[in-house]
Amino acid sequence: QLVESGGGLVQPGGSLRLSCVASGSIFSVYTMGWYRQASGKERELVATITSGGRINSGDFVKGRFTISRDNAKTTVSLEMNSLQPEATAVYYCHADAEVGPGNYWGQGTQVTVSS
């Protein structure tokens, strides 16, 4: 189970931190990530982080978003800075097993960037 928090309304140029808490059984050997889906668009990769700490991110991130994980707290976080209106979307936490089957999605958290 994945439970996200931290979404909300922020002004352009502002920051938000999203968090996702995972059940212990689906964290330690899973690649964790964040995806987003804007209204009328396909879901896209924001960033992923493997159990070993290797990070992959979407081209639009450009250093403004930072993904991190705390294995002890089974939490993956996404720090988003310099947010612009185009970042408005539902952000989803994702867990992908690195060995064997296992693919989970959170319920999503809305991020709205608007003045």
N, C-alpha and C positions, 0 to 999 in steps of 0.2 A: 504494500500500500504506500502511495506517495501523497503527501499532503503539502500543498503550497501555501505560502503566505507572503504578504509584503506588497501586493499590488495596490493601485490606487490612482488618484489624480495628482499630477505634478505639472508645474509650469515649464515651458520651454527653457532649457538650460539647467534644469534641476536634476536631482539624483533620486534613485530608488534602489533598494536592496530587496531582492526576492530570495526566499528561503524555501527549501523543500526537505521535509523530514521523511525518511524512508524506514520501513520496518527493517530490523537488523538482518533478516534473512536475505534481503535483496539489495544489500549495499556493498559489502566488502569486495565482491568479485564482479561488480557491475560497472560498466561505463555509465556515468550519470550525465545528464545534459538538460539543456533548455532549448525549447523550440517556441516559435510564436506564429500566430495566425491572425492577420488583419482581416477586417470585414471584406468579403468578396475575393480574398486571395488565398493561395495555397499555404499550407503550413511550411515554415522554413526553419533551418538550423540557426540557432543563435550561437551556442557553444556546447561542447562536450568535454568531459574530463575523465580519463581512464582511472582504474584503481591505482595505477602507478603514477598518476599525475600528469600524463600527456594530454595536452589541450588542443582541440580543433575548434575553429570558430568561423562564422560566416564572414564574408568579405566586408560587410557593412559595419562590423564591430569596430575595426580600426583603432583598437586600444581604448575605446571608451567604455567597453563592458569587460568585466573581469569575473571569470568563473572560479570557484574554489570549492573544496570539499573538506569536511571534517569527519574522518572515518570513525572516530570515537563517539561522535554525536550523530552519526549516520545522517549527516546534513550536507546538502549541496546548495551553494548560494550563488547569486548572480548580482554583482554590483554594477549598476548602470549610471553612468555620468553623462553630462552634456546632452540630456535627452531632448529630442526634437519631435514634433507632431507625427512624423512618419514612423516613430517607434510605437505608436498606439496600436495595441493588439492584445489578444489573450495569450499569455505566456504559460507554456506547459512544461512541467518537469517530466523527464523520461529516464527510464532505467533499462539498460540493454545488457543481458548476460554476456560476459566475455568468454565463457565456456558453456556450451550446451544451450538449451532453450531458455527463454525468459525475456519478456518484453512488456514493460508496464508504462502506463501514462497516468499523470495526475489529472485532477479535475480542471485545472487551469485557473489562472488569476488574471484579472483585467488590469492592464496598464493603460492609462489615458494621459497623453501629454497635450495640454491645452492651456491657453491663457484665459 
